[in-house]
Amino acid sequence: MLIDKGRIVMPSVNISHLSFLTPGNYADDAPQQGLEETLQLIVLGEQLGYNGAWVRQRHLEHGVSSASVFLAAATQRTRTIELGSAVIQMGYESPLRLAEDLMTVEVLSAGRLNVGLSAGTPNHVELIGDEVFHGDWQQQDFSYERLKRLQLNIRGRYFGDDETVILSPGNRQRPRVQPAAPQLAQRLWYGGNSHRSIQWAAENQFNLLIGNLTSAEVSLDYHEAQLALIRTFRQYWAADASIDRALQLAALSSLTRVPAHPPSSAIRILLPAAISAHWSHRGRSALFSRRILWAAVRKLSRS
């Protein structure tokens, strides 16, 4: 946001995609209502012309706890809008089972899925870690390796050697994760906020997903800090990879926080469609979210 003689002036940028993010909040005694309203919100977003609709995945909270299951339902309500998760914490996930779920959603959506991911120790692990891992969760590997295994599974790697086959009724095939959807690997996004994690994402061909929580390694200024992260991503992105994918920025921020001088010719904006669980009670979340979507469309149409 720029200030010129007391007037707020939006910077001149080329916004290639406008999407929104929703947590899918609901009241404790009304999960069906809240999740249904979130599906209706995604349908509304498609009708308004939004390019994408993203959901948060959170465990133990009043929101979407399984992004792949929820987005599978959204594929049957929509036809054109992209669907995304921001983010799935890999710490709780099996790289094979998650690949199966995501690739199923990719097929059902006819190629509209975007997958936001993160590494590291997942939230609430001290409460449910032993339940998930059937033992001491502190011995688990929460590194980038889980992300790489997921990526390889989605790309369609085969298990066993070249002669390994599996048999099923009426079928003989080489074993790999099904249903095959290798194109989804081009739409894997890493949610990073440090230069180290963003360097890893670029070197391993994960798209960049950055948000309000930005590392201050380079600057305490929000915009300068984000620009530094984007520059790091561009610096380490493989030269032979698709540069269009590398330059797409999904920022979990409002339109007033678009960097004045983004380092790419086009950016993606991911708007928050709801503020907090406070608004989720008795339908207020859906109403509040709809107002935000309408307001953003009107704002862009006037710019």
C-alpha positions as CSV (number, residue, x, y, z in Angstrom):
1,M,0.0,0.0,0.0
2,L,1.3,3.5,-0.9
3,I,0.3,6.8,0.6
4,D,0.3,9.8,-1.8
5,K,-0.8,13.2,-0.4
6,G,-3.0,11.5,2.2
7,R,-4.6,9.2,-0.4
8,I,-4.2,5.4,-0.3
9,V,-2.9,4.3,-3.7
10,M,-2.7,0.6,-4.7
11,P,0.6,-0.4,-6.4
12,S,0.6,-1.3,-10.1
13,V,1.0,-5.0,-10.3
14,N,-0.2,-7.8,-12.6
15,I,-2.3,-10.1,-10.5
16,S,-2.5,-13.3,-12.6
17,H,-4.6,-15.3,-10.1
18,L,-7.0,-14.3,-7.3
19,S,-8.0,-17.0,-4.8
20,F,-9.3,-17.2,-1.3
21,L,-8.5,-19.2,1.8
22,T,-11.0,-20.5,4.3
23,P,-10.6,-22.6,7.5
24,G,-14.0,-24.1,7.1
25,N,-15.0,-23.2,10.7
26,Y,-18.1,-24.6,12.4
27,A,-19.7,-24.6,15.8
28,D,-18.9,-27.6,18.1
29,D,-22.5,-28.9,17.8
30,A,-23.0,-28.1,14.1
31,P,-20.1,-29.5,11.9
32,Q,-22.4,-30.5,9.0
33,Q,-23.7,-27.0,8.8
34,G,-20.3,-25.4,8.8
35,L,-18.7,-27.7,6.3
36,E,-21.8,-27.4,4.0
37,E,-21.5,-23.6,4.1
38,T,-17.9,-23.8,3.2
39,L,-18.7,-25.9,0.2
40,Q,-21.3,-23.3,-0.8
41,L,-18.7,-20.6,-0.3
42,I,-16.5,-22.4,-2.9
43,V,-19.3,-22.6,-5.3
44,L,-20.0,-18.9,-4.8
45,G,-16.3,-18.2,-5.5
46,E,-16.5,-20.0,-8.8
47,Q,-19.6,-18.0,-9.7
48,L,-17.8,-14.7,-8.9
49,G,-14.9,-15.6,-11.1
50,Y,-12.2,-16.5,-8.5
51,N,-9.4,-18.6,-9.9
52,G,-9.0,-20.7,-6.8
53,A,-10.4,-21.8,-3.4
54,W,-8.1,-23.1,-0.7
55,V,-8.8,-24.6,2.7
56,R,-6.7,-24.9,5.8
57,Q,-6.1,-28.3,7.3
58,R,-6.1,-28.4,11.1
59,H,-6.3,-31.2,13.6
60,L,-8.3,-31.1,16.8
61,E,-9.9,-27.8,15.8
62,H,-13.3,-26.7,14.5
63,G,-12.4,-26.7,10.9
64,V,-11.3,-28.9,7.9
65,S,-9.4,-31.8,9.4
66,S,-8.9,-33.7,6.1
67,A,-8.2,-31.5,3.2
68,S,-8.2,-34.3,0.6
69,V,-11.6,-35.6,1.7
70,F,-13.2,-32.2,1.8
71,L,-11.7,-31.1,-1.5
72,A,-13.0,-34.4,-3.1
73,A,-16.5,-33.2,-2.2
74,A,-15.8,-29.8,-3.6
75,T,-14.8,-31.3,-7.0
76,Q,-18.4,-32.6,-7.4
77,R,-19.8,-29.1,-6.8
78,T,-17.5,-27.1,-9.1
79,R,-16.2,-27.3,-12.6
80,T,-13.5,-24.6,-13.2
81,I,-12.2,-23.1,-9.9
82,E,-8.8,-24.4,-8.7
83,L,-8.9,-26.2,-5.3
84,G,-6.1,-26.1,-2.8
85,S,-4.8,-27.0,0.6
86,A,-2.8,-24.6,2.7
87,V,-1.1,-26.4,4.3
88,I,-1.0,-30.1,5.0
89,Q,1.6,-30.8,7.7
90,M,3.5,-33.9,6.5
91,G,4.5,-34.9,10.0
92,Y,1.2,-36.8,10.5
93,E,1.0,-38.1,6.9
94,S,2.1,-41.3,5.2
95,P,3.8,-40.3,1.9
96,L,2.1,-43.2,0.2
97,R,-1.4,-42.9,1.6
98,L,-1.5,-39.1,1.2
99,A,-0.4,-39.5,-2.4
100,E,-3.3,-41.9,-3.1
101,D,-5.8,-39.5,-1.6
102,L,-4.4,-36.4,-3.4
103,M,-4.1,-38.1,-6.7
104,T,-7.7,-39.3,-6.4
105,V,-8.8,-35.7,-5.9
106,E,-6.7,-34.6,-8.8
107,V,-8.4,-37.1,-11.1
108,L,-11.9,-36.2,-9.8
109,S,-11.2,-32.5,-10.3
110,A,-9.9,-33.0,-13.8
111,G,-6.5,-31.3,-13.0
112,R,-7.6,-28.5,-10.7
113,L,-5.8,-29.4,-7.4
114,N,-3.0,-27.4,-5.7
115,V,-1.3,-28.9,-2.7
116,G,0.3,-26.8,0.0
117,L,2.7,-28.7,2.3
118,S,5.0,-28.1,5.2
119,A,7.7,-30.1,7.0
120,G,8.8,-30.1,10.7
121,T,7.2,-31.1,13.9
122,P,3.4,-30.9,13.5
123,N,1.0,-29.1,15.8
124,H,-0.4,-30.8,18.9
125,V,2.1,-33.7,18.5
126,E,2.7,-33.8,22.3
127,L,-1.0,-34.7,22.6
128,I,-1.6,-37.1,19.8
129,G,1.8,-38.1,18.6
130,D,1.8,-41.5,20.3
131,E,-1.7,-42.2,19.1
132,V,-0.6,-41.5,15.5
133,F,2.7,-43.3,15.5
134,H,1.9,-46.1,18.0
135,G,4.9,-45.3,20.2
136,D,7.4,-42.6,20.9
137,W,6.7,-39.8,18.4
138,Q,10.1,-38.2,19.2
139,Q,11.8,-40.9,17.2
140,Q,9.9,-40.0,14.0
141,D,11.5,-38.3,11.0
142,F,9.8,-34.9,10.5
143,S,12.3,-33.7,7.9
144,Y,12.0,-32.8,4.2
145,E,12.5,-36.5,3.4
146,R,8.7,-37.1,3.8
147,L,8.0,-34.4,1.3
148,K,10.4,-35.9,-1.2
149,R,8.8,-39.3,-0.9
150,L,5.4,-37.9,-1.5
151,Q,6.7,-36.0,-4.5
152,L,8.2,-39.2,-6.0
153,N,5.0,-41.2,-5.4
154,I,3.0,-38.5,-7.2
155,R,5.4,-38.4,-10.1
156,G,4.7,-42.1,-10.6
157,R,7.8,-43.9,-9.4
158,Y,7.6,-47.7,-9.6
159,F,8.2,-50.0,-6.6
160,G,10.6,-52.9,-7.0
161,D,12.9,-53.5,-10.0
162,D,12.0,-53.5,-13.7
163,E,10.7,-57.1,-13.5
164,T,8.4,-56.5,-10.5
165,V,4.7,-56.9,-11.2
166,I,1.6,-57.3,-9.2
167,L,-1.5,-59.4,-10.1
168,S,-5.1,-58.5,-9.5
169,P,-8.3,-59.9,-11.1
170,G,-7.9,-59.4,-14.8
171,N,-4.8,-57.3,-14.5
172,R,-1.0,-57.5,-14.4
173,Q,0.9,-54.3,-13.9
174,R,4.1,-52.7,-12.5
175,P,3.4,-51.4,-9.0
176,R,3.0,-47.7,-8.4
177,V,0.6,-45.4,-6.6
178,Q,-2.8,-45.2,-8.2
179,P,-4.7,-43.5,-9.8
180,A,-1.8,-42.1,-11.9
181,A,-1.7,-38.3,-11.9
182,P,2.0,-37.3,-12.4
183,Q,1.0,-33.8,-13.5
184,L,0.0,-33.0,-9.9
185,A,3.7,-32.9,-9.0
186,Q,3.9,-29.5,-10.8
187,R,1.3,-28.1,-8.4
188,L,3.0,-29.0,-5.1
189,W,3.6,-25.9,-3.0
190,Y,5.9,-25.6,0.0
191,G,4.8,-23.2,2.8
192,G,8.1,-21.7,4.0
193,N,9.1,-18.6,5.9
194,S,12.9,-19.0,6.2
195,H,15.6,-18.7,3.6
196,R,16.8,-22.2,4.3
197,S,13.4,-23.8,3.8
198,I,12.7,-21.7,0.7
199,Q,16.1,-22.7,-0.8
200,W,15.2,-26.3,-0.3
201,A,11.8,-25.8,-1.9
202,A,13.4,-24.2,-5.0
203,E,16.1,-26.8,-5.4
204,N,13.6,-29.6,-5.2
205,Q,11.0,-28.0,-7.5
206,F,8.3,-27.2,-5.0
207,N,6.4,-24.0,-5.8
208,L,6.5,-21.2,-3.2
209,L,3.7,-20.5,-0.7
210,I,4.5,-17.6,1.7
211,G,2.2,-15.9,4.1
212,N,1.8,-13.4,6.9
213,L,4.4,-15.2,9.1
214,T,7.6,-14.0,7.4
215,S,11.1,-14.5,8.6
216,A,13.0,-11.3,9.6
217,E,16.4,-12.7,8.7
218,V,17.1,-9.9,6.3
219,S,14.7,-7.0,7.3
220,L,12.2,-6.1,9.9
221,D,10.1,-4.5,7.2
222,Y,7.3,-6.9,6.2
223,H,7.5,-6.2,2.4
224,E,11.3,-6.2,2.2
225,A,11.4,-9.5,4.2
226,Q,8.9,-11.1,1.7
227,L,10.8,-9.8,-1.3
228,A,14.0,-11.3,0.1
229,L,12.4,-14.7,0.4
230,I,11.1,-14.5,-3.1
231,R,14.6,-13.5,-4.4
232,T,16.1,-16.5,-2.6
233,F,13.5,-18.8,-4.3
234,R,14.3,-17.4,-7.7
235,Q,18.0,-17.7,-7.1
236,Y,17.9,-21.4,-6.4
237,W,15.1,-22.5,-8.7
238,A,16.4,-25.0,-11.2
239,A,17.4,-23.4,-14.5
240,D,15.7,-26.1,-16.6
241,A,12.4,-26.0,-14.7
242,S,9.3,-24.1,-15.7
243,I,10.0,-20.5,-14.8
244,D,6.3,-19.7,-14.9
245,R,5.7,-22.0,-12.0
246,A,8.6,-20.6,-10.1
247,L,7.4,-17.1,-10.2
248,Q,3.8,-17.7,-9.0
249,L,3.4,-16.2,-5.5
250,A,0.6,-17.1,-3.2
251,A,0.5,-14.6,-0.4
252,L,-1.8,-15.1,2.6
253,S,-2.5,-11.5,2.9
254,S,-4.9,-8.8,1.9
255,L,-4.8,-6.7,-1.3
256,T,-3.4,-3.8,0.7
257,R,-0.2,-5.8,1.5
258,V,0.9,-6.6,-2.1
259,P,4.6,-5.6,-2.4
260,A,5.0,-2.4,-4.2
261,H,7.7,-3.8,-6.5
262,P,7.2,-7.6,-6.8
263,P,10.2,-9.4,-8.4
264,S,8.0,-11.2,-10.9
265,S,5.8,-10.0,-13.7
266,A,2.7,-11.7,-12.3
267,I,1.7,-12.8,-8.8
268,R,-1.0,-14.9,-7.2
269,I,-3.0,-13.5,-4.4
270,L,-4.7,-15.8,-1.8
271,L,-7.2,-13.8,0.3
272,P,-8.3,-14.9,3.7
273,A,-12.0,-15.5,3.5
274,A,-12.7,-15.6,7.2
275,I,-10.9,-14.1,10.2
276,S,-11.3,-16.5,13.1
277,A,-13.5,-19.1,14.7
278,H,-15.4,-16.3,16.5
279,W,-17.3,-15.8,13.3
280,S,-18.2,-19.5,12.8
281,H,-21.1,-19.6,15.2
282,R,-24.5,-20.1,13.6
283,G,-23.7,-19.3,10.0
284,R,-21.9,-16.0,10.7
285,S,-18.7,-17.4,9.2
286,A,-20.3,-18.0,5.8
287,L,-22.0,-14.6,5.8
288,F,-18.8,-12.8,6.7
289,S,-16.8,-14.8,4.1
290,R,-19.3,-14.0,1.4
291,R,-19.0,-10.3,2.1
292,I,-15.2,-10.5,1.8
293,L,-15.4,-12.3,-1.5
294,W,-17.8,-9.7,-2.9
295,A,-15.8,-6.8,-1.6
296,A,-12.5,-8.1,-3.2
297,V,-14.2,-8.5,-6.6
298,R,-15.6,-5.0,-6.4
299,K,-12.2,-3.6,-5.4
300,L,-10.4,-5.3,-8.2
301,S,-13.0,-4.3,-10.8
302,R,-12.4,-0.6,-9.9
303,S,-8.6,-0.8,-10.0
